[in-house]
Amino acid sequence: DFNVYPMCWAIAQVEEDHRGPNLYHLLTTETTFETVTKNINVLDEICLANSSTQAAVYAFIARATEMREELGLHGMPEVKIYGDASGHSRKTTAPADYLVIQEIFRQYGIIFKVLAQKNNPGVRDRVTTVNNAFHNAKGERRLWIDPKCRELRKDMINMRWRRDVAGNTTNDLDESNPLRSHISSALGYLVWGELKMSAKVGEKGERLF
């Protein structure tokens, strides 16, 4: 999330479980296909007061390097970047946030993919996807947060829907506390990008013509 105060990033690992066709597909004439189950582990968070995209990138590189060295690992794996769609836009006095990230990553030889969408998902869609990742109707869990992510956990506990003058909930989050909502939004862009509901095999999620 590219807010200046605070600038918030979530550091997470996406694990993929690839499974082949099950018994049902083997006993029917349906086309077999591989299913992929994804789990997201939030390992750490970066929350910087009155900061910049450049400072956040350097903080991420330092934090990720430290985490890997603690595990006896060296170098940096491919980094997937999700975030606010506004980061694609150039500012009047500065380049777009994602261009800043790409430039610094290239300087450090880090392989990366910018997967941030051009348009943000609806807030309710994003929040619903995160809630389902924590625990869906089938009892499945796809999202875990490390206890060290204190600001993210505060968001999870304290964020509420904004209410109108009649006391009815709206489709917007209550952002009256300037310190809240930013880190959970950062996580939401990742969860939406990785776990949002997708069309079944043979169908498309958008119009074909």
C-alpha positions in Angstrom: 0.0 0.0 0.0 1.6 3.3 -1.2 0.3 5.6 1.5 3.1 7.9 2.8 2.1 7.8 6.5 2.4 4.9 7.1 3.9 3.1 4.1 3.0 -0.6 4.5 4.2 -3.7 2.9 3.4 -7.4 3.7 6.1 -10.0 3.2 4.5 -13.4 2.4 5.3 -16.8 0.9 2.8 -18.5 -1.4 3.0 -22.3 -1.4 1.4 -24.3 -4.2 0.2 -27.8 -3.9 -0.1 -29.4 -7.3 -2.4 -32.5 -7.5 -3.3 -34.6 -10.5 -6.7 -36.0 -11.4 -8.7 -37.7 -8.6 -10.5 -41.0 -8.8 -13.7 -39.3 -10.0 -11.9 -38.0 -13.1 -10.2 -41.3 -13.8 -13.6 -43.2 -13.7 -15.5 -40.8 -16.0 -15.0 -39.5 -19.5 -14.4 -35.9 -18.2 -11.2 -34.3 -19.2 -8.6 -34.7 -16.5 -6.8 -31.7 -15.2 -4.3 -30.7 -12.5 -5.6 -28.8 -9.5 -3.5 -26.3 -7.7 -4.1 -25.4 -4.0 -2.4 -22.2 -2.7 -1.6 -21.3 0.8 -0.3 -17.9 1.9 2.0 -17.5 4.9 2.5 -13.8 6.0 6.1 -13.9 7.4 6.6 -10.2 8.3 5.5 -6.7 7.7 7.1 -3.3 6.9 5.3 -0.2 8.3 7.3 3.0 7.9 6.1 6.4 9.1 6.4 9.4 6.7 8.3 7.3 4.2 8.7 6.7 0.5 8.6 3.8 -2.0 12.4 3.8 -2.2 12.8 3.4 1.5 10.3 0.6 1.6 12.1 -1.3 -1.2 15.4 -1.0 0.6 13.7 -2.1 3.9 12.2 -5.1 2.1 15.5 -6.2 0.6 17.2 -5.9 4.0 14.5 -7.8 5.8 14.1 -10.6 3.2 17.9 -11.1 3.1 18.0 -11.3 6.8 15.2 -13.8 6.9 16.8 -16.1 4.3 20.2 -15.9 6.0 18.6 -17.1 9.3 17.5 -20.2 7.4 20.9 -20.7 5.9 19.7 -19.6 2.5 21.5 -17.1 0.2 20.3 -15.0 -2.7 16.8 -13.9 -3.4 14.1 -16.0 -5.0 11.7 -14.6 -7.6 9.6 -11.9 -6.0 5.9 -11.4 -6.9 4.7 -7.9 -6.4 1.0 -7.1 -5.7 -0.4 -3.8 -4.6 -2.6 -0.8 -5.1 -3.4 -0.1 -8.7 -2.6 3.6 -8.2 1.1 2.5 -8.0 1.0 2.3 -11.9 0.4 6.0 -12.2 3.1 8.5 -12.7 3.1 11.5 -10.2 3.7 15.0 -11.3 7.1 15.1 -9.6 8.1 11.4 -9.4 7.9 8.2 -11.4 5.2 5.6 -10.8 5.8 3.5 -7.6 6.1 0.2 -9.5 8.8 1.7 -11.8 10.7 2.7 -8.7 10.5 -0.8 -7.4 11.6 -2.3 -10.7 14.6 0.0 -11.0 15.9 -0.9 -7.5 15.3 -4.6 -7.9 17.2 -4.6 -11.2 20.1 -2.8 -9.5 20.2 -5.7 -7.0 19.8 -8.4 -9.6 16.5 -9.5 -8.1 14.1 -11.4 -10.4 10.6 -10.2 -10.1 7.1 -10.0 -11.5 4.8 -7.1 -11.1 1.3 -8.7 -10.8 -0.6 -5.7 -9.5 -3.7 -5.2 -11.4 -4.6 -2.0 -13.4 -7.8 -1.7 -11.4 -8.3 -2.5 -7.8 -11.0 -5.0 -6.9 -14.1 -3.8 -5.0 -13.4 -3.4 -1.3 -16.1 -5.9 -0.3 -14.8 -8.4 -2.8 -11.3 -8.0 -1.5 -12.4 -8.3 2.2 -14.6 -11.3 1.4 -11.7 -13.1 -0.3 -9.4 -12.5 2.7 -12.1 -13.7 5.1 -12.6 -16.8 3.1 -8.8 -17.4 3.0 -8.8 -17.4 6.8 -11.7 -19.9 7.0 -14.2 -20.8 4.2 -17.5 -22.6 4.2 -15.7 -25.9 3.7 -13.6 -25.4 6.8 -10.4 -24.8 4.8 -7.7 -22.4 5.8 -5.4 -20.8 3.2 -4.0 -17.8 5.1 -1.8 -17.6 8.1 -0.2 -14.6 9.8 3.0 -14.7 11.9 2.5 -13.3 15.4 5.3 -10.7 14.7 3.0 -8.9 12.3 1.5 -6.7 15.0 0.1 -3.9 12.8 -1.6 -6.4 10.5 -3.1 -8.2 13.4 -4.4 -4.9 14.8 -6.1 -4.3 11.4 -7.7 -7.7 11.5 -9.1 -7.1 14.9 -10.1 -3.4 14.6 -11.2 -2.7 11.1 -14.9 -2.2 10.5 -17.3 -1.1 7.8 -18.1 2.6 7.7 -21.6 3.5 8.7 -23.8 6.2 7.1 -25.8 8.8 9.1 -28.6 6.3 9.6 -26.2 3.7 11.1 -26.3 1.4 8.1 -23.1 -0.3 6.9 -21.7 0.9 3.6 -19.3 -0.7 1.1 -16.4 1.3 2.4 -14.1 0.6 5.3 -14.0 2.9 8.3 -10.7 4.7 7.8 -11.1 7.3 10.5 -7.9 6.1 12.2 -5.1 7.2 9.8 -2.9 4.3 11.0 -5.3 1.6 10.2 -6.4 -0.2 7.0 -3.1 0.2 5.1 -1.3 -3.0 5.9 -4.5 -5.1 5.6 -5.1 -3.5 2.2 -1.6 -4.5 1.2 -2.4 -8.1 2.2 -5.8 -7.9 0.5 -4.2 -7.1 -2.9 -2.0 -10.2 -2.6 -4.8 -12.5 -1.4 -7.1 -11.3 -4.2 -4.4 -11.8 -6.8 -3.6 -15.4 -5.6 -6.9 -16.7 -4.3 -9.8 -14.9 -5.9 -12.4 -17.2 -7.4 -11.5 -18.2 -11.0 -13.6 -19.7 -13.7 -13.6 -23.5 -14.2 -11.7 -25.2 -17.0 -13.3 -24.4 -20.3 -14.8 -21.1 -19.2 -13.4 -17.6 -19.0 -13.8 -15.0 -16.4 -14.6 -12.3 -18.9 -16.5 -11.9 -22.2 -15.0 -13.6 -25.2 -16.4 -11.2 -27.7 
